[in-house]
Structures are given as C-alpha cells and as structure tokens.
Amino acid sequence: MQSRIDEQIVYNQLDHNETSIWSLLLASGYLKVEKAQSYKDVLVMEGQRPEYELVLTNLEVRMMFDRMISDWFGSSRSDYNSFVKALLSGDLDAMNEYMNRVSLNCFSSFDTGNRPSGIQPERFYHGFVIGLLVELEGRYVLTSNRESGFCRYDVMLKPRKQEDDAIIIEFKVYNPRRDKTLEDTVAAALAQIQEKKYEAQLIAEGIPAEKIRRYGFGFQGKTVLIGE
C-alpha cells in the first residue's frame, strides 16, 4: 500500500482524512515503512510530501486482519466464495449478479455517496473488492495502486501458476458530467487500462497478452456494472 503520511496524528480527522488513518496504524505498530521516497526525489511544493510504501508489521498482525475480514463475511461465506469462483471462471453475469445483490443489501448511501469530508466513494468500492480477493492470495500475487505502464492500476492479480490468467481491474464511479450511462463509466475504465498500458509489468514478466483479463467496474450508488 502506497500513501503519503503525516508525522502528526490529529484524532478528530480520522473520520475523514485517509492520511491520518495510515499515520495512526503506523504509529500504533500495525504497519511499518518498507520503502520511502526522500525529499530529494520529490518536487517539493506546498502540501506535497514523499510517498511511503507500507506493509503489515508481522504474521500476528496479518492473522488479525485475516480474522477480521473473515468475520465480516462469515455469515455469508459460501456466497462470498461464489464471487471468487465467478471471477476465476470469467463468468461476467455471475459477477454482476453478486455485486449488485451485496451492494443492495449491505452498502449504505454514506458508504457510496459523496461525503462532505471529501473521501471519494471509489475508495470504498476499491477496499470492498480487495477484501473479496484476499482469499486468492495462495493462487495469485495481489497488488493494488502500483505503477505499471504510464500510471497506477487499481488492482492486479498475477498468477503463481502458468495455467491461470492474470487479471487487471480498474474502478470508476459514474460522473454525470462525463458519462451518459453506467456503461460509459465501464467503457472509460477499460479504456484507461489500455491507454495507460497497465499490462506492461505482466508482459515484462513473461505473461502473454492473451493470458491477461481486464475488467472495468462501474459504480453508481448501489448499482454496479462490470464489463470486460
């Protein structure tokens, strides 16, 4: 996970400032800095700070978060597994059916709406889907917000075995000023994968282009549309 962090933690900002949350997790020992940019590597401007790559501190912390995520989905674990199976088999209809059912039953307008605090709803969707994909860790190398090609992709699943396809996922939230329909939002997500050449890292590691699947996730409140 890459983020900009503050040395100062302001607790009344935790509800609306992502940087404060990462800072708190870092200060409390749940995360540690693995890589850090120096100030020399950054064009220092007002409000701009170096980026840090954060990782979980140890196995015990990792197990804690694993249990936490499992508890979130414990009451509907078989249903949760159905999304993973649909993704692996490329069943787009089943993926859409699952996401819209869960969105309708579980998401609130506070989660998916525009908050006065400025937190983008795309981050909520992003985090939710990452939680769904954690189970694939033994089969895939799961990365998020890493550089590949000309920009940073949202989610990449790199297979550990040659017979599996690689997967790239891009998230976009419907914007009425840009999109006429949610289908336009999905098309924009897929176009970004192509234009920014997110597959560059996978191809450089020997994965052929025909073994890379690309999915665009479009979100409009509680409505979800997935395309490829």
N, C-alpha and C positions, 0 to 999 in steps of 0.2 A: 504494500500500500504506500503510495507516494503522497505526501502532503506538506504544506507549509505549517509550521508550528510556532507557538509563542512560548517564550520562557515564563511569562506571567499568566497565571490562571485566574480568570475572573468568573466566579461561580454563577453569577446571575446571567452570564452569557451562554451557559451550557445548553439551554433550550433552543438557541437559535444560531449559535456560532460553531460550525464544524471544527474550526481550528482549536477552539477551547476544549472540545471533547477529546481530540487527539492529544492535546497537551496534558489533560488530566490522566488519560490512560498511560501516557509516557511517564509522568511524574509518579504515578502510583505503582509502576513496575509491571504493568500488563504488556506494555510494548517497549521495545528498545530500538535505538537507531542502528541500522545496518550500514547505510551509506548516507553521506551528506555532501551537499554542494558547499563549496567555500564561497565566501563573498566575492572572491576574485572571479569565480565562474559565472557570476550573475551580474547583469547590468543593473546596478543599484539605482533604483528610483524610489520616489516617495511611496511607501506602503508595500514595497516589494521585498521579499526575503528569500533566502536559499530554500531549496526543497530538500526534504529528508525522506529516505526510504525506511519505513518502519516494519518490524516483524514482531511476532509474538515472542515473549521472553524465553519460555521453556515449555517442556512437554506438559507440565501440570496446568499451565495457563491454557494451552491448546486443548487439553482434555476438558477443561472447564467450559470453554466456548463451544466445544463439540456437544457437551451435555445440554448446554443452554439452547442451542439450535435444535437438538433432537426433541427437547421438551416443547418447544414452540409447535412442532409438527407432530407430536406424539399422538394426539387424538385422531389424526387422520393420516397415519404414516403410509398405509397402503395407497391412499390417494396421492400422496406426495411422490411415492415411487413411480406412480403412473406417468408423471411428467417426465421423469428421468428416462423411463423406457421409451416414451414417445419421442423425446429428443434424440436418443441413440438410434432409433429406427427411422428417423426422418418423417414421422407421422405428423404433418403440419396441422391437420384437423384436430387431432387429439391434443396437441399442444395448445391450440387456440381455445378449445373447449375447457381444458383445465384452468388456464389462466383467467378466463372470464368467469368461471364458476367461483374460483378463490377470490378474485377481485370483488365480485358482487357480495360475497358472504363475509369477507374479512377486512377489506380496505375501508377506511373511513374518508370522508371529504377532507379531514385535517391531514391525513397521510398524503393524499393525492392532489390537494388543491394548492393554490398559490398562497403562501403564508406571508403575513406582514413582515416576518423576520427575514425573509429573503431566501430561505432554504428552498432549493429547486426540487419539485416533486420527482424529477428524473432520478435524483439520488435515492429516493425512497424505493422506486421500482428497481433500480440497479442493485441496491442492497438486498431486496427481497429475492431477486433471481439468483444472485450469488449464493444466498442461503440454500436455495433449491439444489444448486450444483455441487455443494460441498461433498456430497456422497460419492461423487465421481473421482475423488482425489486419487484413489488407488489405480484408476484406469487412465486418468488424464492429469496433465500438469495444468492447473487452473491459475490464470493470471488476470489481473484487472488493472486498467489505467496505465499500461506500459507503452513505451514508444515502439512503433513499428511502421516502416514506410515514412510518411510525411507527418504523422500526428500520433495521438494516443488512441488506441482502441478501447472499447468499454470492457469486453470480456473475450478471452481467448482460451480455448481448450486444446492443448497439444497432446496427441495420443502417445501413450507409453508403448503401444504395440503397433506394428506397421499395418495391420489389417483394419484398424479403426480410422475413421475420418477425423480430420481436425475441424474445429468449429470456431467461427468468429461471430460475435453478437454485438450489435450496436443498438442503443436505446435512443428513442426520441419521443418527446412529448408534443402532442398536437398544438400547433400555433395557428390560430385563425387568420393571422396576418400573412402567413406564409402558405398554409395548406388549405385547400378547399375541402378535403375529406381526410379521414384517418388513413386511407390508402395512400394518399400523397405523403403522409408522415412516414409510413413504412418505406415507400419508394426513396425518400430522402435518406433514410438510414442506410439502405442497401447501396445507394449511390455513393455515400460517404465512404463505405468500406472499399469500394472500387477506386474512387478518386484518390483516397489517401493511401492506397496500396498497403492496407493492414496485413495482407498475406505475406509481405516481404520477409518477415522474420521466419515464418514457417517454411517458405520456399528455400531460404538460405540454409535451413537445417535439413534439407533434402526431402521435404514433403511435397509431392507433385500437386499442381494446381487443381487437378481433377479430384483430389482427395481432401479438398477444403470446402466445407459447407459454410454458407453465410446466411445469417438470419437478421432481419430487421424487426425490432419490437416497437410498435407504435402504441402510445398510451393517451387516452383522453378521459380523465377522471377514472371511473371504474370500468371503462371499456378498453379492452386490449386487442390488438391485432398483430399477428406475427406473420411475416412473409419471408420468402426466400428468392 
